[in-house]
Protein backbone atom coordinates (compact mmCIF):
# COMPACT_ATOMS: atom_id res chain seq x y z
CA UNK A 1 0.00 0.00 0.00
CA UNK A 2 1.35 3.41 -0.98
CA UNK A 3 1.94 5.77 1.91
CA UNK A 4 -0.15 8.89 1.56
CA UNK A 5 1.69 12.15 1.14
CA UNK A 6 0.95 15.03 3.49
CA UNK A 7 0.43 18.52 2.08
CA UNK A 8 0.61 21.08 4.86
CA UNK A 9 -1.05 24.43 4.15
CA UNK A 10 -1.11 25.61 7.76
CA UNK A 11 1.70 28.16 7.36
CA UNK A 12 1.78 28.92 3.64
CA UNK A 13 2.36 32.32 2.07
CA UNK A 14 -0.29 33.83 -0.20
CA UNK A 15 1.74 32.83 -3.26
CA UNK A 16 2.02 29.23 -2.05
CA UNK A 17 -1.69 29.16 -1.23
CA UNK A 18 -2.59 30.45 -4.69
CA UNK A 19 -0.25 28.03 -6.42
CA UNK A 20 -1.77 25.03 -4.64
CA UNK A 21 -5.25 25.56 -6.09
CA UNK A 22 -3.93 25.58 -9.63
CA UNK A 23 -1.57 22.66 -9.14
CA UNK A 24 -1.73 18.96 -10.01
CA UNK A 25 -1.91 18.20 -6.28
CA UNK A 26 -5.14 20.13 -5.94
CA UNK A 27 -6.66 18.37 -8.93
CA UNK A 28 -5.66 15.04 -7.42
CA UNK A 29 -7.86 15.90 -4.45
CA UNK A 30 -10.65 17.21 -6.60
CA UNK A 31 -10.79 14.14 -8.83
CA UNK A 32 -9.87 11.33 -6.46
CA UNK A 33 -10.59 12.54 -2.95
CA UNK A 34 -14.09 11.11 -2.85
CA UNK A 35 -12.78 7.56 -3.16
CA UNK A 36 -11.48 6.33 0.20
CA UNK A 37 -9.10 3.79 -1.31
CA UNK A 38 -7.35 6.17 -3.66
CA UNK A 39 -3.84 7.32 -2.65
CA UNK A 40 -4.96 10.93 -2.32
CA UNK A 41 -2.63 13.12 -0.21
CA UNK A 42 -3.62 14.23 3.27
CA UNK A 43 -4.28 17.97 3.37
CA UNK A 44 -3.69 19.88 6.61
CA UNK A 45 -5.16 23.36 6.98
CA UNK A 46 -5.56 26.12 9.55
CA UNK A 47 -9.12 27.48 9.12
CA UNK A 48 -8.32 31.07 10.14
CA UNK A 49 -5.24 31.23 7.91
CA UNK A 50 -7.17 29.59 5.10
CA UNK A 51 -9.96 32.18 5.38
CA UNK A 52 -7.41 35.00 5.44
CA UNK A 53 -5.55 33.64 2.42
CA UNK A 54 -8.81 33.26 0.48
CA UNK A 55 -9.69 36.87 1.31
CA UNK A 56 -6.25 38.02 0.18
CA UNK A 57 -6.43 35.94 -2.99
CA UNK A 58 -9.85 37.32 -3.95
CA UNK A 59 -8.82 40.82 -2.95
CA UNK A 60 -5.93 40.51 -5.39
CA UNK A 61 -7.95 38.79 -8.11
CA UNK A 62 -6.15 40.76 -10.82
CA UNK A 63 -3.05 38.65 -10.12
CA UNK A 64 -4.85 35.63 -11.61
CA UNK A 65 -5.55 37.26 -14.97
CA UNK A 66 -3.51 35.45 -17.61
CA UNK A 67 -1.56 33.51 -14.98
CA UNK A 68 -2.85 30.12 -16.18
CA UNK A 69 -4.92 28.82 -19.05
CA UNK A 70 -8.70 28.96 -18.66
CA UNK A 71 -9.08 25.24 -17.93
CA UNK A 72 -6.58 25.42 -15.08
CA UNK A 73 -8.27 28.54 -13.69
CA UNK A 74 -11.68 26.89 -13.96
CA UNK A 75 -10.56 23.75 -12.18
CA UNK A 76 -8.84 25.71 -9.42
CA UNK A 77 -11.84 27.94 -8.77
CA UNK A 78 -14.20 24.98 -8.62
CA UNK A 79 -11.91 23.16 -6.19
CA UNK A 80 -12.22 26.07 -3.75
CA UNK A 81 -15.89 25.37 -3.09
CA UNK A 82 -15.65 21.83 -1.82
CA UNK A 83 -16.83 19.43 -0.65
CA UNK A 84 -13.63 17.44 -1.23
CA UNK A 85 -10.95 19.83 0.00
CA UNK A 86 -10.65 20.49 3.74
CA UNK A 87 -11.01 24.23 4.39
CA UNK A 88 -13.17 24.79 1.33
CA UNK A 89 -15.26 27.95 1.10
CA UNK A 90 -18.61 26.36 1.97
CA UNK A 91 -17.07 24.63 4.99
CA UNK A 92 -15.51 27.86 6.26
CA UNK A 93 -18.63 29.96 5.79
CA UNK A 94 -21.10 27.48 7.24
CA UNK A 95 -18.93 25.74 9.81
CA UNK A 96 -17.82 26.93 13.23
CA UNK A 97 -14.05 27.04 12.70
CA UNK A 98 -13.76 30.79 12.06
CA UNK A 99 -15.47 33.84 13.53
CA UNK A 100 -18.42 35.63 11.98
CA UNK A 101 -16.19 38.62 11.29
CA UNK A 102 -13.80 36.42 9.33
CA UNK A 103 -16.72 34.99 7.37
CA UNK A 104 -18.02 38.46 6.49
CA UNK A 105 -14.55 39.62 5.40
CA UNK A 106 -14.20 36.52 3.23
CA UNK A 107 -17.59 37.03 1.58
CA UNK A 108 -17.04 40.74 0.90
CA UNK A 109 -13.65 40.04 -0.69
CA UNK A 110 -15.45 38.10 -3.44
CA UNK A 111 -16.64 41.38 -4.98
CA UNK A 112 -13.06 42.26 -5.89
CA UNK A 113 -12.62 38.79 -7.39
CA UNK A 114 -15.50 39.60 -9.73
CA UNK A 115 -14.38 43.16 -10.44
CA UNK A 116 -10.73 42.39 -11.14
CA UNK A 117 -10.79 38.77 -12.34
CA UNK A 118 -14.15 37.44 -13.53
CA UNK A 119 -15.01 40.70 -15.30
CA UNK A 120 -12.11 40.10 -17.69
CA UNK A 121 -11.89 36.28 -17.41
CA UNK A 122 -15.48 34.95 -17.41
CA UNK A 123 -14.56 31.24 -17.48
CA UNK A 124 -17.19 28.71 -18.49
CA UNK A 125 -18.80 27.87 -15.16
CA UNK A 126 -17.21 29.41 -12.06
CA UNK A 127 -18.28 33.02 -12.62
CA UNK A 128 -22.00 32.28 -12.86
CA UNK A 129 -22.12 29.30 -10.51
CA UNK A 130 -19.89 30.75 -7.77
CA UNK A 131 -22.78 31.28 -5.37
CA UNK A 132 -24.54 27.94 -5.81
CA UNK A 133 -22.46 25.94 -3.32
CA UNK A 134 -22.11 28.92 -0.99
CA UNK A 135 -25.70 30.11 -0.84
CA UNK A 136 -27.50 26.83 -1.36
CA UNK A 137 -28.45 26.68 2.31
CA UNK A 138 -30.77 29.65 1.71
CA UNK A 139 -32.64 27.63 -0.88
CA UNK A 140 -36.00 26.37 0.47
CA UNK A 141 -34.50 22.88 0.35
CA UNK A 142 -31.63 24.00 2.59
CA UNK A 143 -31.22 24.11 6.33
CA UNK A 144 -30.17 27.70 7.13
CA UNK A 145 -32.56 29.79 9.20
CA UNK A 146 -31.71 33.49 8.76
CA UNK A 147 -34.98 34.56 10.36
CA UNK A 148 -34.16 33.02 13.74
CA UNK A 149 -30.40 32.47 13.59
CA UNK A 150 -28.43 35.78 13.88
CA UNK A 151 -25.28 34.34 12.30
CA UNK A 152 -27.17 32.93 9.33
CA UNK A 153 -28.83 36.31 8.91
CA UNK A 154 -25.46 38.09 8.98
CA UNK A 155 -24.06 35.66 6.38
CA UNK A 156 -27.06 36.23 4.14
CA UNK A 157 -26.69 40.00 4.50
CA UNK A 158 -22.99 39.85 3.64
CA UNK A 159 -23.71 37.74 0.57
CA UNK A 160 -26.52 40.03 -0.56
CA UNK A 161 -24.45 43.19 -0.08
CA UNK A 162 -21.65 41.63 -2.12
CA UNK A 163 -24.04 40.55 -4.86
CA UNK A 164 -25.50 44.06 -5.02
CA UNK A 165 -22.00 45.40 -5.68
CA UNK A 166 -21.38 42.78 -8.36
CA UNK A 167 -24.71 43.63 -10.00
CA UNK A 168 -23.39 47.18 -10.51
CA UNK A 169 -20.36 46.03 -12.50
CA UNK A 170 -20.36 46.89 -16.22
CA UNK A 171 -19.64 43.33 -17.37
CA UNK A 172 -23.01 41.77 -18.18
CA UNK A 173 -21.84 38.22 -17.38
CA UNK A 174 -21.03 39.45 -13.85
CA UNK A 175 -24.51 40.96 -13.62
CA UNK A 176 -25.98 37.60 -14.62
CA UNK A 177 -23.87 35.90 -11.94
CA UNK A 178 -25.15 38.37 -9.35
CA UNK A 179 -28.76 37.73 -10.37
CA UNK A 180 -28.15 34.01 -10.14
CA UNK A 181 -26.64 34.42 -6.68
CA UNK A 182 -29.54 36.55 -5.48
CA UNK A 183 -31.90 33.82 -6.62
CA UNK A 184 -30.22 31.44 -4.14
CA UNK A 185 -29.59 33.88 -1.28
CA UNK A 186 -33.29 34.86 -1.20
CA UNK A 187 -32.78 38.10 0.72
CA UNK A 188 -35.97 40.06 1.61
CA UNK A 189 -34.80 43.01 -0.53
CA UNK A 190 -34.04 40.95 -3.63
CA UNK A 191 -37.16 41.98 -5.53
CA UNK A 192 -36.60 45.69 -4.88
CA UNK A 193 -32.95 45.56 -5.97
CA UNK A 194 -33.67 43.62 -9.15
CA UNK A 195 -36.55 45.92 -10.09
CA UNK A 196 -34.21 48.90 -9.68
CA UNK A 197 -31.66 47.08 -11.83
CA UNK A 198 -34.21 46.51 -14.59
CA UNK A 199 -35.26 50.17 -14.53
CA UNK A 200 -31.64 51.29 -14.77
CA UNK A 201 -30.91 48.89 -17.66
CA UNK A 202 -33.77 49.50 -20.06
CA UNK A 203 -31.68 48.20 -22.98
CA UNK A 204 -31.54 44.60 -21.70
CA UNK A 205 -32.90 42.01 -24.09
CA UNK A 206 -36.12 40.22 -23.19
CA UNK A 207 -34.39 36.95 -22.37
CA UNK A 208 -32.22 38.55 -19.71
CA UNK A 209 -35.11 40.60 -18.35
CA UNK A 210 -37.14 37.41 -18.02
CA UNK A 211 -34.26 35.68 -16.27
CA UNK A 212 -33.89 38.61 -13.86
CA UNK A 213 -37.56 38.35 -12.92
CA UNK A 214 -37.21 34.61 -12.29
CA UNK A 215 -34.28 35.34 -10.00
CA UNK A 216 -36.30 38.04 -8.26
CA UNK A 217 -38.93 35.44 -7.46
CA UNK A 218 -36.35 32.79 -6.49
CA UNK A 219 -37.54 30.59 -9.35
CA UNK A 220 -34.39 30.34 -11.49
CA UNK A 221 -32.46 27.09 -11.59
C-alpha positions in Angstrom: 0.0 0.0 0.0 1.4 3.4 -1.0 1.9 5.8 1.9 -0.1 8.9 1.6 1.7 12.2 1.1 1.0 15.0 3.5 0.4 18.5 2.1 0.6 21.1 4.9 -1.1 24.4 4.2 -1.1 25.6 7.8 1.7 28.2 7.4 1.8 28.9 3.6 2.4 32.3 2.1 -0.3 33.8 -0.2 1.7 32.8 -3.3 2.0 29.2 -2.0 -1.7 29.2 -1.2 -2.6 30.5 -4.7 -0.2 28.0 -6.4 -1.8 25.0 -4.6 -5.2 25.6 -6.1 -3.9 25.6 -9.6 -1.6 22.7 -9.1 -1.7 19.0 -10.0 -1.9 18.2 -6.3 -5.1 20.1 -5.9 -6.7 18.4 -8.9 -5.7 15.0 -7.4 -7.9 15.9 -4.4 -10.6 17.2 -6.6 -10.8 14.1 -8.8 -9.9 11.3 -6.5 -10.6 12.5 -3.0 -14.1 11.1 -2.8 -12.8 7.6 -3.2 -11.5 6.3 0.2 -9.1 3.8 -1.3 -7.3 6.2 -3.7 -3.8 7.3 -2.6 -5.0 10.9 -2.3 -2.6 13.1 -0.2 -3.6 14.2 3.3 -4.3 18.0 3.4 -3.7 19.9 6.6 -5.2 23.4 7.0 -5.6 26.1 9.6 -9.1 27.5 9.1 -8.3 31.1 10.1 -5.2 31.2 7.9 -7.2 29.6 5.1 -10.0 32.2 5.4 -7.4 35.0 5.4 -5.6 33.6 2.4 -8.8 33.3 0.5 -9.7 36.9 1.3 -6.3 38.0 0.2 -6.4 35.9 -3.0 -9.8 37.3 -3.9 -8.8 40.8 -2.9 -5.9 40.5 -5.4 -7.9 38.8 -8.1 -6.2 40.8 -10.8 -3.1 38.7 -10.1 -4.9 35.6 -11.6 -5.6 37.3 -15.0 -3.5 35.4 -17.6 -1.6 33.5 -15.0 -2.9 30.1 -16.2 -4.9 28.8 -19.1 -8.7 29.0 -18.7 -9.1 25.2 -17.9 -6.6 25.4 -15.1 -8.3 28.5 -13.7 -11.7 26.9 -14.0 -10.6 23.7 -12.2 -8.8 25.7 -9.4 -11.8 27.9 -8.8 -14.2 25.0 -8.6 -11.9 23.2 -6.2 -12.2 26.1 -3.7 -15.9 25.4 -3.1 -15.7 21.8 -1.8 -16.8 19.4 -0.7 -13.6 17.4 -1.2 -11.0 19.8 0.0 -10.6 20.5 3.7 -11.0 24.2 4.4 -13.2 24.8 1.3 -15.3 27.9 1.1 -18.6 26.4 2.0 -17.1 24.6 5.0 -15.5 27.9 6.3 -18.6 30.0 5.8 -21.1 27.5 7.2 -18.9 25.7 9.8 -17.8 26.9 13.2 -14.0 27.0 12.7 -13.8 30.8 12.1 -15.5 33.8 13.5 -18.4 35.6 12.0 -16.2 38.6 11.3 -13.8 36.4 9.3 -16.7 35.0 7.4 -18.0 38.5 6.5 -14.6 39.6 5.4 -14.2 36.5 3.2 -17.6 37.0 1.6 -17.0 40.7 0.9 -13.7 40.0 -0.7 -15.5 38.1 -3.4 -16.6 41.4 -5.0 -13.1 42.3 -5.9 -12.6 38.8 -7.4 -15.5 39.6 -9.7 -14.4 43.2 -10.4 -10.7 42.4 -11.1 -10.8 38.8 -12.3 -14.1 37.4 -13.5 -15.0 40.7 -15.3 -12.1 40.1 -17.7 -11.9 36.3 -17.4 -15.5 34.9 -17.4 -14.6 31.2 -17.5 -17.2 28.7 -18.5 -18.8 27.9 -15.2 -17.2 29.4 -12.1 -18.3 33.0 -12.6 -22.0 32.3 -12.9 -22.1 29.3 -10.5 -19.9 30.8 -7.8 -22.8 31.3 -5.4 -24.5 27.9 -5.8 -22.5 25.9 -3.3 -22.1 28.9 -1.0 -25.7 30.1 -0.8 -27.5 26.8 -1.4 -28.5 26.7 2.3 -30.8 29.6 1.7 -32.6 27.6 -0.9 -36.0 26.4 0.5 -34.5 22.9 0.3 -31.6 24.0 2.6 -31.2 24.1 6.3 -30.2 27.7 7.1 -32.6 29.8 9.2 -31.7 33.5 8.8 -35.0 34.6 10.4 -34.2 33.0 13.7 -30.4 32.5 13.6 -28.4 35.8 13.9 -25.3 34.3 12.3 -27.2 32.9 9.3 -28.8 36.3 8.9 -25.5 38.1 9.0 -24.1 35.7 6.4 -27.1 36.2 4.1 -26.7 40.0 4.5 -23.0 39.8 3.6 -23.7 37.7 0.6 -26.5 40.0 -0.6 -24.4 43.2 -0.1 -21.6 41.6 -2.1 -24.0 40.5 -4.9 -25.5 44.1 -5.0 -22.0 45.4 -5.7 -21.4 42.8 -8.4 -24.7 43.6 -10.0 -23.4 47.2 -10.5 -20.4 46.0 -12.5 -20.4 46.9 -16.2 -19.6 43.3 -17.4 -23.0 41.8 -18.2 -21.8 38.2 -17.4 -21.0 39.4 -13.9 -24.5 41.0 -13.6 -26.0 37.6 -14.6 -23.9 35.9 -11.9 -25.1 38.4 -9.3 -28.8 37.7 -10.4 -28.2 34.0 -10.1 -26.6 34.4 -6.7 -29.5 36.6 -5.5 -31.9 33.8 -6.6 -30.2 31.4 -4.1 -29.6 33.9 -1.3 -33.3 34.9 -1.2 -32.8 38.1 0.7 -36.0 40.1 1.6 -34.8 43.0 -0.5 -34.0 40.9 -3.6 -37.2 42.0 -5.5 -36.6 45.7 -4.9 -32.9 45.6 -6.0 -33.7 43.6 -9.2 -36.6 45.9 -10.1 -34.2 48.9 -9.7 -31.7 47.1 -11.8 -34.2 46.5 -14.6 -35.3 50.2 -14.5 -31.6 51.3 -14.8 -30.9 48.9 -17.7 -33.8 49.5 -20.1 -31.7 48.2 -23.0 -31.5 44.6 -21.7 -32.9 42.0 -24.1 -36.1 40.2 -23.2 -34.4 36.9 -22.4 -32.2 38.5 -19.7 -35.1 40.6 -18.4 -37.1 37.4 -18.0 -34.3 35.7 -16.3 -33.9 38.6 -13.9 -37.6 38.4 -12.9 -37.2 34.6 -12.3 -34.3 35.3 -10.0 -36.3 38.0 -8.3 -38.9 35.4 -7.5 -36.4 32.8 -6.5 -37.5 30.6 -9.4 -34.4 30.3 -11.5 -32.5 27.1 -11.6 
